[in-house]
């Protein structure tokens, strides 16, 4: 995200591909989310189910974007089309976990390996560190998704746990990893005694 004031819809362009930009998701993006999440190159790597539809995504995005919501959904547009999305999501209702959020990310298979995932990760890590003051970002990834794990490691995520038979994917139980990233410079500018 841009380093401009949080809350305003600002666009952040990719330095390597100026045609790509990050922006906050909108309810009107529901059709694009449904199409991408229905792609067999996307949903098997997520905890999404096949046969998603725009109505489900419209309701989900409306909930995430409702006033007072703590969710931070963003998308990447390339030449006017949504080619990826990601978000920071509250981990629970306990105020004892307000220093942490969960991250989810997806990229259109036609745009994987073209910097979309890195742009989303950089944007959300920057937003988490500089605007939300988060100490911790958590995620889960399938143990066989080495490409995603490599991306997460580039942004400071480390493996914290291994979950055997964690999720059912196309008729097979698969393992997953818990990964997390700590803010590399928490409390900058805080007057310390």
C-alpha positions, -999 to 999 in steps of 0.1 A, spaced: 0 0 0 11 36 -4 27 53 25 -1 80 23 -28 82 50 -44 50 58 -81 48 50 -79 67 17 -79 45 -13 -44 49 -27 -29 29 -54 6 14 -52 23 6 -85 49 -21 -90 83 -6 -97 91 -35 -121 57 -34 -138 40 -1 -137 9 -16 -153 3 -35 -120 -12 -17 -90 -24 -26 -56 -57 -11 -43 -82 -19 -16 -108 -45 -26 -143 -34 -34 -177 -53 -32 -178 -48 -70 -148 -71 -72 -169 -101 -62 -172 -115 -98 -134 -114 -102 -129 -131 -69 -154 -158 -78 -137 -165 -111 -102 -167 -96 -113 -188 -67 -130 -212 -90 -98 -217 -110 -84 -252 -105 -49 -236 -104 -60 -215 -74 -85 -232 -50 -66 -264 -44 -38 -244 -28 -62 -226 -5 -88 -236 21 -114 -226 -5 -140 -249 -19 -148 -255 -56 -180 -240 -71 -177 -206 -54 -199 -179 -69 -202 -141 -71 -230 -139 -46 -209 -156 -19 -180 -133 -26 -202 -102 -27 -215 -111 9 -180 -119 20 -164 -87 7 -193 -66 21 -186 -81 55 -149 -75 52 -154 -39 40 -182 -30 65 -176 0 87 -156 -10 118 -143 -42 102 -106 -49 109 -101 -69 77 -77 -54 51 -85 -69 17 -65 -57 -13 -62 -67 -50 -37 -63 -78 -49 -49 -110 -30 -53 -143 -45 -35 -173 -78 -32 -155 -82 -68 -146 -78 -83 -111 -49 -107 -112 -44 -114 -74 -58 -106 -40 -47 -108 -4 -57 -97 30 -49 -93 66 -76 -107 89 -82 -106 126 -72 -138 144 -99 -137 169 -120 -115 192 -96 -115 221 -79 -81 227 -48 -101 237 -43 -110 200 -48 -75 186 -10 -74 178 -14 -102 152 -33 -108 121 -36 -137 96 -26 -133 60 -43 -149 30 -32 -146 -6 -41 -158 -41 -28 -151 -76 -43 -159 -110 -23 -188 -124 -16 -168 -156 2 -142 -135 21 -164 -111 58 -159 -112 53 -123 -126 57 -104 -93 20 -102 -83 25 -123 -51 56 -102 -41 37 -70 -47 8 -82 -25 32 -94 2 53 -62 2 21 -40 3 5 -59 32 38 -62 52 44 -25 48 8 -17 58 10 -41 89 43 -26 100 38 11 93 0 17 97 -14 -10 119 16 -14 142 13 -52 141 39 -72 158 30 -105 141 15 -118 108 6 -155 106 -4 -178 78 -8 -214 69 5 -230 37 4 -265 24 36 -284 30 39 -293 -7 35 -257 -18 72 -249 -20 68 -219 -43 45 -201 -18 68 -210 11 98 -195 -8 78 -163 -14 68 -160 23 104 -166 34 115 -137 12 94 -115 34 107 -128 67 82 -156 75 96 -186 93 81 -220 99 67 -224 134 47 -256 131 39 -287 111 3 -300 109 -1 -336 98 -33 -344 78 -45 -308 84 -69 -304 54 -88 -324 29 -78 -316 -7 -94 -334 -36 -99 -366 -16 -66 -366 2 -55 -354 36 -25 -331 33 -1 -315 57 4 -278 63 29 -255 79 23 -226 102 45 -196 94 48 -162 109 67 -130 105 75 -105 133 77 -68 126 114 -62 120 113 -28 137 85 -25 162 79 7 181 101 29 160 100 65 173 87 54 207 105 74 234 123 49 256 136 57 290 
